[in-house]
Structure formats: structure tokens, C-alpha cells
Amino acid sequence: DLNQNIVLNYIAMHGPVSRTEVAQESGLPAATVTRITRRFIDAQIVSEVMSEASNGGRPPLLLSFNPGVGHVVGVKLREDSLTLALCDLNGAVSQAQDMPFSSEGEPYQAIASIAAAIEQFLRDQRVPMQRVLGVGVGLSGLIDSARGVCRYSAILGWRDVDIGPALEYKLRVPVRVDNDVNTLAVAERLFGAGREGADFVIITIGRGIGLGLVLKGEIFRGYSGGAGEFGHITMDMSPDAPRCNCGKRGCLEAIASDYGILQAAFGPDHGYHVEDAMNDLIARVADDASIAALFAHAGRTLGVAIANLINIFDPKHVIVSGEGVRAGTALLEPMRATIPQHTFGRADAEIPLDVRPSNEQDWARGAATLILREVFQPPIYASQDALIMENLLLLAQQRGKRVPR
């Protein structure tokens, strides 16, 4: 299994490549590479393509990864809707769809509706469940990803909900569950900026503020899965500090999230449905100095918090994403200006900051990469569950092909 993983990763990252190159770079015997690649070719995971280079004879055959051999589904849960994404093995989204969803009532009812939405989505795309390697689910809160349990989600009102095992029982495919910001971090690790750098952080701003930590190439979740609750670090200790949705005062989220900025502007609690109000507020920044000051304060507070992260973790990349970046320069310029004032021993040019917007499809794609991660992850890190790679190879048998062992 480990040799299979080495060969697959090299072809996927460097292909088209020759068998000779795979053997040389992996250190595996040529016969082992030939046996493994033959199995991959029979399963249509890898295809042979003709090289353009030739010394006058027949051009050599090269090995190329085939991302369309299987599908994965990603689900991003929100308080009143969900987004579904159908992805290939390179994480490319072929179809995405928003559907209504309610977390009200008993959790088992919500899980049944999630399963029904996935099944309907696949029927609409004419993709049989047998061609799906697994389903990844991302949601806000404290998630025990190893057990697929939502320990606590304030947005959904869930506590100790076995969402992963319940969906596996209903769908009969592997299901992986994680905090939604962690899913974005996994996607970056596999297909984005994190592919070249094993240590990076991704910060999301919007309805709330979240953090995904990737250290030495792996998501850091902490002892109980609670690592990354960046939005709830205390940034204001004054008695009249703004109150956060979590019940505390002075949280970063209570100051720099959409909710926090709206609370500072209007006073009353706008809850989680803030998009229209936030867009109206952003439109007024240029003409209202008091509103501009609110965004500037939020940006400076966020900049101090990010500088602290840089001082603690020394990441190669810092990615700031989420719907909150739509505030533009009103929020981001004060943030950028503040970070170097509070980082230790770095010149401005050395601060690795990348700001990019995201949409709901990006979150759903991130959830799908929870499954893709297991396709490319060395099996020594796998649990006792069935390897996703073995499920992928079984697809060949279901198509009536022989896969040599």
C-alpha cells in the first residue's frame, strides 16, 4: 500500500512521466513500479500517453494521472442551507448546487435531509453512488474529525452529534467530517499554496472568524479538535468590550467579523443573516467617516491577531479568505499596515500574506478534499477503516475489469 501511494503521488504531481523516472525518483525497483502501474492502468487511475520526444524510433509511453476515474462529494453546512460540490480526483468541481437546509428539530432529522439532498444531487448529475469514493462534510464548530462527531456548533445548535457515522449508514460510502476552515486548509495543502509549503495558516473572515493550521504538512487540531478557534481569542479586556455570539466579551470575532462590525454600527444583534446589511454598510464607507472608522478598527485588530500568529508559528504562507474580504481596502489596508508593526524580527517584504475571496462552492470543494486527502495520504497514517485507494481500485472490478494483485 505504501509503495502504491508513492507511485501514485509521483505520477499525479509530476506526470506525464516515464516508468524509469518513477523508479529512479522513488527508489523502488523497476519491477515493482511496473507491477503497480499495471494495476493503476487496468483500474483507469493512470493512462499511457505518447511522449512528444523521440530519437527517431517510436516515442516512449508516459504515465499520466486520470482524475476523472472517480468522484467525491463535498458538503458545506450552514444554518439555513447547504452547498454540494461534485469533484474529480484533482479537486476540480464539475457541478455545484445550493439547497435549503434546516438544523432545527432533532439532529437525526437534519442528517436524513442531508443524505436525501446528496442522493438527489447525484441523481440529477446521473452519477451512481457506486462511482462515489466518499463524502466530505464541513461545518462550523468543534469537530472530532477522527470519529465524525460534531462536539459543538453554535450556528447549528448541535452538541455531540454523530453526523459522520449516521451519514455513512445511510449512504453506504465513507464519510469524513471536519471543521469547515480545516477543509479549506486541506484543499490548500493538496492543490493550492500549501502544496509547496508544509507550514501555513488560513484565516477566514465573514459571519465568524476561523483558522486552519497546517504544521509539517498535517492539520493541527489540538487535543480535542478545538485548535483554530481564532475568532474567540480575547482582543479587548475592557468592561464594556463588545459581546460575542459565544457569550464572552472582547473576542476577535466580536470586533472584526461581519457580525462584530454590524454590531458596532447598529447596536442590535443581527444574528448570522448579515449579507445584505453588510453590503449596504460597505457601500457607505466612502461617504461616512464613522463607518470607515469601524472598518479601520476591525482591520487593525485583525492585523494584531495575525501578527501574533506569525510570531507563534512562523508560517511560510498566511492566507486570508472568506466572504469578509469583500470589504476591500476599508478593512484590508489597516490590517496590512498593522501586521508588520507587531511581528518580531521580520521585514515587511518577508511577511507571507495572500488575500483571496472565496464562495460557498470553495467551501464545499474543501469538504470534498477530506476524501481526496486519503487517496494521496500515505497509508501508515490511515485508521482501521477501509483505504479509499482500495475503494478506487474496486471500481475497476465493478466495470468488469481485472485488477492484478
Secondary structure, DSSP 8 states (H G I E B T S, - for coil): -HHHHHHHHHHHHH-SB-HHHHHHHH---HHHHHHHHHHHHHTTSEEEEE-S--SSS---EEEEE-GGG-EEEEEEE-SSEEEEEEE-TT--EEEEEEEE----S-HHHHHHHHHHHHHHHHHHHT--GGGEEEEEEEESSEEETTTTEEEEETTTTEEEE-HHHHHHHHH-S-EEEEEHHHHHHHHHHHHSGGGT-S-EEEEEESSSEEEEEEETTEE---SSS-TT-GGGSB---STT--B-TTS-BSBHHHHHSHHHHHHHHH-S--TT--HHHHHHHHHTGGG-HHHHHHHHHHHHHHHHHHHHHHHHH--SEEEEESGGGGGTHHHHHHHHHHHHHH-SS--GGG--EEE----HHHHHHHHHHHHHHHHHS-GGG--SS--HHHHHHHHHHHTT-----
